[in-house]
Amino acid sequence: MTDTQPDIQALRQRFQLIESKRESLIRLLEQPNLGTLRIDVNQALEEIDDLIDEFKRTFPDS
């Protein structure tokens, strides 16, 4: 392995951190006074879900 190749375990740890942030977005959506920010939060949630799906396809043993 070269220095430029990412360590798979480090990638998994980073991914778990990103995945854990998803719950924060869900809680944010529950706020009644979110206004137009709700659109951005929904978009972020969709992108995280896409990232989760893609990561699990790329690293199925995760």
N, C-alpha and C positions, 0 to 999 in steps of 0.2 A: 504494500500500500504506500502511495506517495503522500507527501504533505498536502497536496491539493485535493485529494479525495476526502470527502467528509467521512468521519467516523460514524458508522451506522447507529451505534448506541447513543452517541451525542445527538444525532438527528431525532431518534426516538424520544429522548428526554426533552428536546426542544418542542417536538410535536405534542407531547403530553402537556406541556405548559400552555401551548396555544389551545389545545382541546379543553383544558380546564377553564379558560376564559369564556368559553361558550355559555356557561351557566350565568356568568355576569351579564351577558347580553340578554338572556332570557329574563333575568330579574329586572333589568332596565326596561324591557318592554312592558312590564307590569305596572310601571309608573304612569299614573293618569295624566300628568302634566307634561308629557314628552313632546307634544306638538308635532311639528314637521320633522323633528329629529328622529321620530319613529321610522321614517323612510330609510334613513341612513343606518339605523340599528338593524332593521330588517335586512338590508343589503349586506351588512357585515355578517349577520347570522347565516345568510345564504352562502356567502363566500367561505366562511369557516366550514359549513357543512360540505361544500364542494371539495375543500382542501382535505377534510377528514376522509371523504370517499376516495379521493385520488391517492392519498397516502396509504390507505388500506389496500388499494389495488396494487400499488407499487411495492409495498412491503406487507404481503398477506399474512405473515407470521407475527405481525405486531398486535 
